[in-house]
Amino acid sequence: MFLLRTCDGSEVLFKLQGTTLLKKLMMVYCDKKSMDIEQIVFLFEGRRIRGKQTPKELEMRNGGEIIAIPDVSGGSLA
């Protein structure tokens, strides 16, 4: 089980196999929230995770926490 925590304080538990691509978790979360996957950054231990990575590759343990926050990159200063 992995805990996905969002910036609004909500939490979602996901059950994933160690070899499942994290893109599956990302897509399910964004679909439930009606959000574009390109607008969300997913972090594990402070590092951005990619959809092609797996829990096993990142050495995630049962109970690991993933943070989902809005992507604020690319803006300009006025």
C-alpha positions in Angstrom: 0.0 0.0 0.0 1.1 3.5 -0.8 -0.2 6.7 0.5 -0.8 9.6 -1.9 -1.1 12.9 -0.1 -2.2 16.1 -1.8 -1.6 19.8 -1.1 -5.2 20.2 0.1 -4.5 17.6 2.9 -6.5 14.7 1.4 -5.0 11.2 1.3 -5.6 8.3 -1.0 -4.4 4.7 -0.4 -3.2 2.8 -3.5 -2.3 -0.9 -3.7 0.4 -1.5 -6.3 2.7 -4.3 -7.2 6.4 -3.5 -7.1 6.7 -3.8 -10.9 3.6 -1.7 -11.8 4.4 1.5 -13.6 3.7 4.5 -11.4 1.9 6.1 -14.4 -1.1 3.9 -13.5 -1.3 5.5 -10.0 -0.9 9.0 -11.6 -3.6 8.4 -14.2 -6.1 7.0 -11.7 -5.5 9.9 -9.3 -5.8 12.6 -12.1 -8.9 10.9 -13.6 -10.7 10.9 -10.2 -9.8 14.5 -9.6 -10.6 15.5 -13.3 -7.1 17.0 -13.7 -4.6 16.9 -16.5 -1.6 14.6 -15.6 0.7 17.3 -17.0 -0.5 19.8 -14.4 0.5 17.6 -11.4 3.9 16.8 -10.0 4.4 13.6 -8.1 7.2 13.4 -5.5 8.7 10.6 -3.5 11.2 11.5 -0.8 11.4 15.0 -2.3 12.3 13.8 -5.8 10.0 14.0 -8.8 8.8 10.6 -10.0 8.1 9.6 -13.6 5.3 7.4 -14.9 7.8 4.9 -16.4 9.3 4.2 -12.9 8.1 1.4 -10.6 7.9 1.2 -6.8 10.6 -1.5 -6.9 12.9 0.8 -8.9 12.5 3.6 -6.4 12.9 1.2 -3.5 9.5 2.2 -2.1 8.4 0.2 0.9 4.9 -0.7 2.0 3.4 2.5 3.4 5.6 4.8 1.3 4.2 8.3 0.8 3.8 10.0 -2.6 3.0 13.8 -2.7 0.9 15.2 -5.5 1.2 19.0 -6.0 0.2 21.4 -8.8 3.1 22.0 -11.3 3.9 25.7 -11.2 6.9 25.6 -13.5 7.2 27.6 -16.7 5.6 30.8 -15.6 7.1 34.2 -16.2 7.7 37.1 -13.9 5.9 40.3 -14.7 
